[in-house]
Amino acid sequence: MDVPTIIPLRAFQDNYIWCLRQDSAAVVVDPGDAAPVLDYLANEGVRLTAILTTHHHADHVGGNTRLLSKYNVPVFGPAHEKIPGITQTLREGDTIEVPGISLNLRVLDVPGHTAGHIAYYGGGVLFCGDTLFSCGCGRLFEGSAAQMYSSLLKFAALPADTLVYCAHEYTLSNLRFARAADPGNPALDVRETAARAALSTGNPSLPSTIQSELATNPFLRGGDAGVAASASRHAGRNLTDPAEVFATLRRWKDGF
């Protein structure tokens, strides 16, 4: 069997449904809309073999029911959230052999954006849903800043060359905030140039890498003196704890 190919299927305004393709099998991650998935399967003449979900928001699971009406496949998802059609619940430490694809993925509990959010890691790739974004992170809809920061630290500990497949095209908008939070960081220029070049040709700015996020994502850089100084100025008090810096940055970004 060939190594799986990861293909972006665009949905809504800025979502990516990631499709793992190997030979005649296809697995989709967070299919918020069934239409682009069904179009791809029909155009390529391949069959759906599984659905992976990271959290319960409609733009990530809204296509499940329609896909399941056409394909009898397993649906993997977080144990602590209600996912349409779920057949296998997952939690931290679980490992799955992705049906139809020669890839094993380990499950990480990453609460913050939602209470039961999970991520999938293996084979040098990370499917992180709405927890980590390119140069950003998800809003705190159900979890706390402390939970989200702990979740992001799990990602930061992964190998630097891990490919990061976020669920939204937010790179350029996140870079605008990163420049405010980390104004002395020359890596942001390199990151923006690469993102604009990719987007100008109709390609995603993704995947990112853990190495790139550690260099440019202010939400992973709370221990950096420049980021801490920016957060301190915004908060009007001196911040030295990276977790406090993160919480301040997240509140700042919410109103940015």
Secondary structure, 3 states (H helix, E strand, C coil): CCCCEEEEEEECCCEEEEEEEECCEEEEECCCCHHHHHHHHHHHCCEEEEEECCCCCHHHHCCHHHHHHHCCCCEEEECCCCCCCCCEEECCCCEEECCCCCCEEEEEECCCCCCCCEEEEECCEEEEECCEECCEECCCCCCCHHHHHHHHHHHHCCCCCCEEEECECCHHHHHHHHHHHCCCCCHHHHHHHHHHHHHHCCCCCCCEEHHHHHHHCHHHCCCCHHHHHHHHHHHCCCCCCHHHHHHHHHHHHHCC
